[in-house]
Amino acid sequence: MSRTGRRVVLLTVCALSAGVATVKAFGGLGDDGAARTITTTVPAETAQVPLAPAGPTPSLPDGWRRVRDRQGGFSVGLPPGWAARRSGGTLVLRSRDRTLAIAVGADRSAPGRVAAPSAYAREAIESLRGYRGLRSSPSRTVQTAPYPGALATATGTYADTGVKQAITLVALQRRGDATFTLLAFRSAQSPQSPAQRVVDRIVDTVHAERPA
């Protein structure tokens, strides 16, 4: 598939007509926690692929609770003291001290159903909008996630606020169903290790469900 054919979709498909899916691609979080989006298009493929099993619902660490996004068709664990709300068509998780935010979405377009997670994560991180001086890393395989996945990172200055951010993007694919994306934002000045540990644990709790 060409790069254009694998164009990144971090949220849900909004419309489908004449073989082209119109989608909203995640562009960042504002100071108010609202998701910023851009609109782009991807060629819609019609090939069917076998549906991978959803698997058992992952257990949660002590004190966590499970949040279900019925529109997105997934659930995810929420750490103690964190808040969750839908914004701009995605589920935004935010830490109590507001130093870490994670946008979780499901892509059920043709690329989301079949694209390799490593390619998806790489192109997703490179396609982020609203940043100055965005520098991304190569994607790498996520070994312990509930679905085959890949992770990529980037740093850049968010143009709306002038704040330099460190960004982690994880793409998990239930083949034939969707790619679930977790896009984590923190200040580039804050420590990496504690934030990454939380992101890793949240990734481990993702579970595919039937969308509403």
Protein Blocks (a to p, Z undefined) as FASTA:
>chain_A
ZZklmoccfbdcfbdcehiacddddfbdcfkopacdddddddddfbdcddddebjadddd
ehiacdddfknopacdddehiacddeehiacdddfklpaccdddddfbfklmmpcfklmm
mmmmmmpghiahiacddddddfkbmbdcdddddddddfklopacdddddddddehiaccd
ddddddfkbcfklmmmmmmmmmmmgccdddZZ
